Amino acid sequence: MVPRPGARIRSRTARNTVYVRGLPVESTIELVNGICIPRPELLFVEMGTIMSPVVQLLVGLELCGRFSRDARDPRDGNVTYDIKPVTTADKIRLFVSESRSLAGLEQSRMVAEWLMDEAWSPQEALLNAFARMPLHELGYELGELQLNPRFAARPELLSLVDKKSRVPDSLVKKTTVGFNYDGGPHFGEEVSDTGSSDVTGSMTLDSMRASMVADKRRDRDLLVQGLSVLPVTKEDFYERGGIDRVMLQAMSLLERTGQGDYSKQRRMLRRRGVAAERQRLIWSLLPGKRGRRLSRALSRELSEVDCGRMAIESYEITFDEHGVVATRV
């Protein structure tokens, strides 16, 4: 970062960005001897110049969340959990509101409105990103969500619950409906049938059973407290239309309990072309080769459909005494 064009570093090993004006105060952090790095809020804005809105949102959820992807391999590398957020959604929104004339700012202002604090894992960040995003960005537009809120059981319920407090992954704000992702540390986990811990760190049958029992007890405790928290699995992400089905179930619950009108969203979900594009996007963002393979296959399928539609549209259908006549336009 340099304050004027003449201050650029003249080296092939450096890329220069000129910030003449528009930066809020304290936009950078000094490491040593005048060497600075962007603060998380500025980093978020800079990502708006090179990332699509959904990918920028996922980066923002990571900055405001309690996990960190591998710096060298953010897509498929190991994830670090249980860390402190480096910023908050409100801090990013304040930063973009105070910034002027920065590259990436227009998209960043839009994406910042969808940011949420306290995502605990990449998979729940992905799920809630799509739940939050508007329809025109291929999201489900459920409204604002609260991530990982803690609910303490009321005194009269303490004898009915397994734990005194529970934390669902997310709730649609001001409602009793939300989501829990039921899975291992990351999408690529494998199950060992040895019954004991293995050197690869994959889940054993014993640990998987314990995790499933804990999930069921959690769901019961939340239900007793009046919360309808839908479980979401890895298979829902990989099955075509799986996440659509989960979101339609959530909309149904919200509407049947008088907590919202999602008729516009349900109409959009019935559009096959939009649903296919959303599914392709979801698959393209999943870690591992499987998601990318499915996304590429669906892209080819959509391309073939478009080619077929173009071929049909290039003919004019008429009728004569012998039947249908197709004339090329």
C-alpha positions as CSV (number, residue, x, y, z in Angstrom):
1,M,0.0,0.0,0.0
2,V,1.4,3.4,-1.0
3,P,-0.1,6.9,-0.6
4,R,0.7,8.1,-4.1
5,P,1.8,6.7,-7.5
6,G,5.4,7.9,-7.1
7,A,5.8,5.8,-3.9
8,R,5.4,2.5,-5.7
9,I,8.0,-0.1,-5.0
10,R,9.9,-0.7,-8.3
11,S,10.3,-4.4,-8.1
12,R,8.8,-7.4,-10.0
13,T,8.3,-9.1,-6.6
14,A,5.9,-6.4,-5.4
15,R,2.4,-5.5,-6.3
16,N,1.4,-1.9,-5.4
17,T,-2.0,-0.5,-4.5
18,V,-2.3,3.3,-4.3
19,Y,-4.6,4.5,-1.5
20,V,-4.7,8.3,-2.1
21,R,-7.8,8.9,0.1
22,G,-10.8,7.2,1.5
23,L,-9.2,5.0,4.2
24,P,-10.6,5.3,7.7
25,V,-8.0,5.9,10.5
26,E,-6.2,2.8,11.8
27,S,-6.8,0.8,8.7
28,T,-3.5,-1.1,9.1
29,I,-1.5,-2.8,11.8
30,E,2.2,-2.1,12.0
31,L,4.3,-5.2,12.4
32,V,7.8,-3.8,12.7
33,N,9.9,-0.9,11.3
34,G,7.0,0.6,9.2
35,I,6.0,-2.7,7.7
36,C,2.2,-2.9,8.0
37,I,-0.6,-5.3,7.1
38,P,-4.3,-4.5,6.6
39,R,-6.6,-4.7,9.5
40,P,-9.3,-7.5,9.1
41,E,-11.8,-4.9,8.1
42,L,-9.7,-3.5,5.2
43,L,-8.7,-7.0,4.2
44,F,-12.5,-7.8,3.8
45,V,-12.9,-4.8,1.5
46,E,-9.8,-5.8,-0.6
47,M,-11.3,-9.2,-1.1
48,G,-14.3,-7.5,-2.8
49,T,-12.0,-6.8,-5.8
50,I,-11.1,-10.5,-6.5
51,M,-13.9,-12.6,-5.0
52,S,-17.5,-13.4,-5.8
53,P,-20.1,-12.2,-3.2
54,V,-20.6,-15.6,-1.7
55,V,-16.9,-16.3,-1.4
56,Q,-16.3,-12.9,0.2
57,L,-19.1,-13.6,2.6
58,L,-17.5,-16.9,3.6
59,V,-14.2,-15.0,4.3
60,G,-16.1,-12.5,6.3
61,L,-17.8,-15.2,8.4
62,E,-14.3,-16.7,9.0
63,L,-12.9,-13.3,10.2
64,C,-15.9,-12.9,12.5
65,G,-16.0,-16.6,13.5
66,R,-14.1,-19.0,15.8
67,F,-12.3,-21.1,13.1
68,S,-9.5,-20.5,10.7
69,R,-8.8,-22.3,7.4
70,D,-5.3,-23.4,6.4
71,A,-3.4,-20.4,5.0
72,R,-1.6,-22.5,2.3
73,D,-4.7,-24.6,1.4
74,P,-7.8,-22.8,2.6
75,R,-10.1,-25.1,0.7
76,D,-8.9,-28.6,1.5
77,G,-6.4,-28.0,4.3
78,N,-6.9,-28.6,8.0
79,V,-9.2,-26.2,10.0
80,T,-8.3,-24.7,13.4
81,Y,-11.2,-24.4,15.8
82,D,-12.0,-22.7,19.1
83,I,-10.1,-19.5,18.4
84,K,-11.1,-15.9,19.0
85,P,-12.7,-13.8,16.2
86,V,-10.3,-11.2,14.7
87,T,-13.2,-8.8,14.1
88,T,-17.0,-8.5,14.2
89,A,-19.7,-7.9,11.7
90,D,-20.5,-4.5,13.2
91,K,-16.9,-3.4,12.9
92,I,-16.8,-4.4,9.3
93,R,-20.0,-2.6,8.6
94,L,-18.7,0.5,10.3
95,F,-15.5,0.4,8.4
96,V,-17.2,0.1,5.0
97,S,-19.6,3.0,5.9
98,E,-16.6,5.2,6.7
99,S,-14.6,4.3,3.6
100,R,-14.6,6.2,0.4
101,S,-13.5,5.5,-3.2
102,L,-11.9,2.2,-2.4
103,A,-11.7,-0.6,-4.9
104,G,-14.1,-3.4,-4.0
105,L,-16.2,-1.1,-1.7
106,E,-19.5,-1.4,-3.6
107,Q,-19.6,-5.2,-3.3
108,S,-18.2,-5.1,0.2
109,R,-21.0,-2.8,1.4
110,M,-23.6,-5.3,0.0
111,V,-21.9,-8.4,1.5
112,A,-21.3,-6.7,4.8
113,E,-25.1,-6.6,5.4
114,W,-25.2,-10.4,5.4
115,L,-22.4,-10.9,7.8
116,M,-23.0,-12.7,11.1
117,D,-20.8,-13.2,14.2
118,E,-19.8,-16.5,15.9
119,A,-19.6,-19.1,13.1
120,W,-17.8,-22.1,14.6
121,S,-17.0,-24.1,11.5
122,P,-16.7,-23.8,7.7
123,Q,-19.7,-26.0,7.1
124,E,-22.0,-24.1,9.3
125,A,-20.7,-20.9,7.7
126,L,-21.6,-22.2,4.3
127,L,-25.0,-23.3,5.3
128,N,-25.9,-20.1,7.0
129,A,-24.4,-18.0,4.3
130,F,-26.9,-19.4,1.8
131,A,-29.7,-19.2,4.3
132,R,-28.9,-15.4,4.7
133,M,-28.1,-14.4,1.2
134,P,-30.9,-12.8,-1.0
135,L,-32.6,-14.7,-3.7
136,H,-30.9,-12.7,-6.5
137,E,-27.5,-14.0,-5.2
138,L,-28.9,-17.6,-5.2
139,G,-29.5,-17.6,-1.5
140,Y,-32.7,-18.6,0.4
141,E,-33.4,-15.2,1.9
142,L,-34.6,-16.5,5.3
143,G,-33.7,-13.2,6.9
144,E,-31.2,-12.3,9.6
145,L,-29.7,-15.3,11.6
146,Q,-28.1,-15.5,15.0
147,L,-25.2,-18.0,15.1
148,N,-24.5,-20.2,18.1
149,P,-26.8,-18.5,20.6
150,R,-26.9,-20.1,24.1
151,F,-30.2,-21.1,25.6
152,A,-30.3,-21.8,29.3
153,A,-33.2,-24.1,30.4
154,R,-35.8,-22.5,32.6
155,P,-35.8,-23.8,36.2
156,E,-39.0,-25.8,35.6
157,L,-37.4,-27.6,32.7
158,L,-34.1,-28.6,34.4
159,S,-35.4,-32.1,35.4
160,L,-36.3,-32.7,31.7
161,V,-33.1,-31.8,30.0
162,D,-29.7,-33.5,29.7
163,K,-27.7,-30.3,30.0
164,K,-28.6,-27.0,31.6
165,S,-27.9,-25.0,28.4
166,R,-27.7,-25.7,24.7
167,V,-26.2,-23.9,21.7
168,P,-27.9,-24.5,18.3
169,D,-25.7,-23.6,15.3
170,S,-28.2,-20.9,14.2
171,L,-31.6,-19.5,14.6
172,V,-33.6,-17.2,12.3
173,K,-33.7,-14.1,14.4
174,K,-36.9,-13.5,16.4
175,T,-38.1,-17.0,15.6
176,T,-37.9,-20.5,17.1
177,V,-36.6,-22.2,14.0
178,G,-33.0,-22.9,13.1
179,F,-30.3,-25.3,12.0
180,N,-27.6,-27.6,13.4
181,Y,-24.9,-29.2,11.2
182,D,-24.4,-32.7,12.4
183,G,-21.0,-33.8,11.1
184,G,-17.3,-34.4,12.0
185,P,-14.5,-31.8,12.1
186,H,-14.8,-31.3,8.4
187,F,-16.5,-32.6,5.3
188,G,-13.8,-35.0,4.4
189,E,-13.9,-37.2,7.5
190,E,-13.8,-41.0,7.2
191,V,-15.0,-43.6,9.6
192,S,-12.7,-46.3,10.9
193,D,-14.2,-49.6,11.9
194,T,-11.4,-50.5,14.3
195,G,-13.3,-49.2,17.3
196,S,-10.2,-47.3,18.5
197,S,-8.4,-44.1,17.5
198,D,-6.4,-44.4,14.3
199,V,-3.3,-42.5,13.2
200,T,-5.1,-40.5,10.5
201,G,-7.4,-38.9,13.0
202,S,-10.6,-40.2,11.3
203,M,-13.6,-40.9,13.4
204,T,-13.9,-44.3,15.0
205,L,-17.2,-46.2,15.4
206,D,-17.2,-45.6,19.1
207,S,-16.6,-41.8,18.7
208,M,-19.2,-41.6,16.0
209,R,-21.8,-43.3,18.1
210,A,-21.0,-41.0,21.0
211,S,-21.4,-38.0,18.7
212,M,-24.7,-39.2,17.4
213,V,-26.1,-39.8,20.9
214,A,-24.9,-36.3,21.9
215,D,-26.7,-34.8,18.9
216,K,-30.0,-36.6,19.6
217,R,-29.9,-35.5,23.3
218,R,-29.1,-31.9,22.2
219,D,-32.1,-32.0,19.8
220,R,-34.4,-33.2,22.5
221,D,-33.2,-30.5,24.9
222,L,-33.8,-27.8,22.4
223,L,-37.3,-29.2,21.5
224,V,-38.3,-29.1,25.2
225,Q,-37.3,-25.5,25.2
226,G,-39.7,-24.8,22.3
227,L,-37.0,-24.6,19.6
228,S,-37.4,-26.4,16.2
229,V,-33.8,-26.9,15.1
230,L,-33.4,-28.8,11.9
231,P,-30.4,-31.2,11.6
232,V,-28.4,-30.8,8.4
233,T,-25.9,-33.5,7.3
234,K,-23.0,-33.8,4.9
235,E,-25.3,-35.9,2.7
236,D,-27.7,-33.0,2.4
237,F,-25.0,-30.9,0.8
238,Y,-24.0,-33.6,-1.7
239,E,-27.5,-34.7,-2.7
240,R,-29.0,-32.7,-5.5
241,G,-31.7,-30.5,-4.0
242,G,-30.8,-31.6,-0.5
243,I,-30.3,-28.1,1.0
244,D,-33.3,-26.8,-1.0
245,R,-35.4,-29.4,0.9
246,V,-34.0,-28.4,4.3
247,M,-34.8,-24.7,3.6
248,L,-38.3,-25.5,2.4
249,Q,-38.9,-27.5,5.6
250,A,-37.7,-24.5,7.6
251,M,-40.0,-22.1,5.7
252,S,-42.9,-24.5,6.3
253,L,-42.2,-24.5,10.0
254,L,-41.9,-20.7,10.1
255,E,-45.1,-20.2,8.2
256,R,-47.2,-22.9,10.1
257,T,-46.2,-21.2,13.4
258,G,-47.0,-17.7,12.2
259,Q,-43.4,-16.5,12.1
260,G,-43.1,-15.3,8.6
261,D,-44.4,-15.4,5.0
262,Y,-42.0,-17.2,2.6
263,S,-44.2,-17.5,-0.5
264,K,-41.8,-15.5,-2.6
265,Q,-38.9,-17.7,-1.6
266,R,-40.9,-20.9,-2.3
267,R,-41.9,-19.6,-5.7
268,M,-38.2,-19.0,-6.6
269,L,-37.3,-22.5,-5.3
270,R,-39.7,-24.0,-7.8
271,R,-37.7,-22.5,-10.7
272,R,-35.6,-25.4,-12.0
273,G,-32.9,-23.3,-13.7
274,V,-32.3,-21.2,-10.6
275,A,-32.3,-24.3,-8.4
276,A,-29.7,-25.9,-10.7
277,E,-27.4,-22.9,-10.6
278,R,-27.7,-22.8,-6.8
279,Q,-26.8,-26.4,-6.6
280,R,-23.8,-26.0,-8.9
281,L,-22.6,-23.1,-6.7
282,I,-23.0,-25.1,-3.5
283,W,-21.1,-28.0,-4.9
284,S,-18.3,-25.8,-6.2
285,L,-17.7,-24.4,-2.7
286,L,-17.5,-27.8,-0.9
287,P,-14.0,-29.0,0.1
288,G,-12.6,-32.1,-1.5
289,K,-12.7,-33.4,-5.1
290,R,-16.3,-34.7,-4.9
291,G,-18.0,-31.4,-4.8
292,R,-15.9,-29.9,-7.6
293,R,-16.6,-33.0,-9.7
294,L,-20.3,-32.8,-9.2
295,S,-20.2,-29.0,-9.9
296,R,-18.4,-29.5,-13.2
297,A,-20.8,-32.3,-14.2
298,L,-23.8,-30.0,-13.5
299,S,-22.2,-27.2,-15.4
300,R,-21.8,-29.4,-18.5
301,E,-25.5,-30.5,-18.1
302,L,-26.7,-26.9,-17.9
303,S,-24.5,-26.0,-20.9
304,E,-26.1,-28.9,-22.9
305,V,-29.5,-27.7,-21.9
306,D,-28.7,-24.2,-23.0
307,C,-27.3,-25.4,-26.4
308,G,-30.5,-27.5,-26.9
309,R,-32.7,-24.5,-26.1
310,M,-30.7,-22.3,-28.5
311,A,-31.1,-25.0,-31.2
312,I,-34.8,-25.1,-30.7
313,E,-35.1,-21.3,-30.7
314,S,-33.3,-21.1,-34.0
315,Y,-36.2,-22.8,-35.7
316,E,-39.6,-21.4,-36.6
317,I,-42.4,-24.0,-36.2
318,T,-45.2,-23.8,-38.8
319,F,-47.9,-26.1,-40.1
320,D,-49.0,-27.1,-43.6
321,E,-51.2,-29.8,-44.9
322,H,-48.5,-32.5,-44.3
323,G,-48.0,-31.6,-40.6
324,V,-45.3,-29.7,-38.7
325,V,-42.6,-27.9,-40.7
326,A,-39.5,-26.6,-38.9
327,T,-37.9,-23.7,-40.8
328,R,-34.5,-22.5,-39.7
329,V,-34.6,-18.8,-38.8
